[in-house]
Amino acid sequence: MIFHVEKLAKHIHNLVGPTISSRALYSCLSAPLESKTLSDLDIVIAKIPVGISEDEVVRSLLNDQACNSIELSSELVDKLLHRFKDDWKSALGVFRWAESRSGYRHTQEAYDMLVDILGKMKQMGKMKAVLEEMGQCQLVGLGTVAKVMRRFAGAGQWEEAVTTFDELGTLGLDKNTESMNLLLDTLCKENKVEQAREVFLELKPHISPNAHTFNIFIHGWCKMNRVDEAHWTIQEMRGNGCLPCVISYSTIIQFYYWQSKFSKAYELLDEMQAQGCPPNIVTFTTIMCSLTKSEEFEEALHIVDRMRSIGCKPDTLFYNALIHTLGRAGRVEKAVRVFEVEMPNTGVSPNTSTCNSMIAMFCHHGQEQKALNIIRYMEKSGLCKPDVHPLLKVCFKTGNTDCFLSKLLDDMVNKHHLFLDISTYALLIHGLCRANKCERAYSLFEEMIGQGISPRYQTCRLLLDEVKQKNMYDAAERIEDKENWHFSVVSSKAYQQSRQGHRTSAITGSNPNKSFGGIGNIHVRKVLMLCRLHTKTVNCGTY
């Protein structure tokens, strides 16, 4: 069926010419037969060829009668932006085309989506220009600023994140505790804790910190393995009239467990209770996850006794962590008892993650039939999206790649309505190639392209080697075309990023006489040079 659809798509593409993108044709022809007409979304997507500039996208849409007859809605624009979330040129082109349409005005949500897409694709200049547009339209919210700051910091341009905070007034926002915390959190998450500290000291006389401010620093110091500063921050917290909370202590406790310093962790747990701030179920769940990740299974299971000793009641997330820990420790029967007996007795319902943990555990221990039973239980319970990757791996591990695999894939699509994503396709293609079933692997490769999903380079290389050994020359040619396209895209992105990396960024100050929210003159940018003196590079650290 896949090959018939592909041939039909090629014939239509040859008839209508390059103005219709092949990804749209494959998408339309793969749709259910009862869908007689193209949706507005498909019509627009069909007029955007792959790899053209944003200006060309605008021209292509403006010159198309079908596109211009569409009644635009914010819902349609949001869907288009989501469709092109990894293609900033198409996303920006669609955005500009939509705003040129009479009677349509972009929502804040659409602007926020575009800002995030541009930032993710490292188009910082364009992202900042869109932010300025939003300011003129009074559409900037703290959520917008958070996206911009985090994209700047994630791209290594933390100074620009600080500059964005400095310019909040021009965007119609206040410099207050909430916006300050956004900036500090952004810097700390990018390991710029010392810089965040300098900024905080500059702002502190004008903006009052709250408990969340200090918790941001506690997390930042622990992330940088500087637990003494985290303890000192708790004392500073008290000195500023903020009581340490469960989050404050739990962050440091989690750090101690990561470092296998169990005695210190238990001391802090005792201190929490003595201070009238007993640990809660989130604390214990976090501790168990940390210990399991470090493969300290016995210590993780002792946490259950400690939790019960203070009368803390488990919830679904705690049981999920417990089942995962028991599975990793090889205690399958105990995990089953927790799932089948203990959870119902305590009135705690399993969720999708609980079931997926059971599926992964059973597959890891070679009990695929029991994993299938969990999937059937999920069907009856109305729980969605079972994780079938462990079962797929079992199929390849046991060599059961015929009927069982076919039925599993059929159930995924038709029973559970799951979408095969790039990871699933890659897993299937790689597994089938290793099972010497490259014809079937190539069939999935074509299906993948038909769904508009670009295969990874490693997938192309592996499949190409296999089909060449089978003398499948037409298939080899098609895979090479896709491989070469992928290489050119990656090379282009790498070139653009290298150009961005070599571009020097000048930090320009604004009017020094401008008042800071009516409470005096202040600029954070003047501490940036000082911050640079303290810059350090810190390496941070399933079944």
PyMOL commands that set and color helices and strands:
alter all, ss='L'
color gray80, all
select helices_A, chain A and resi 2-16+22-29+40-46+54-62+65-68+74-83+88-100+108-120+124-136+142-154+158-166+168-171+177-189+193-203+211-223+227-239+246-258+262-274+281-293+297-309+316-328+332-345+352-364+368-381+389-398+403-415+422-434+438-450+457-469+473-502+524-533
alter helices_A, ss='H'
color red, helices_A
deselect
rebuild
show_as cartoon
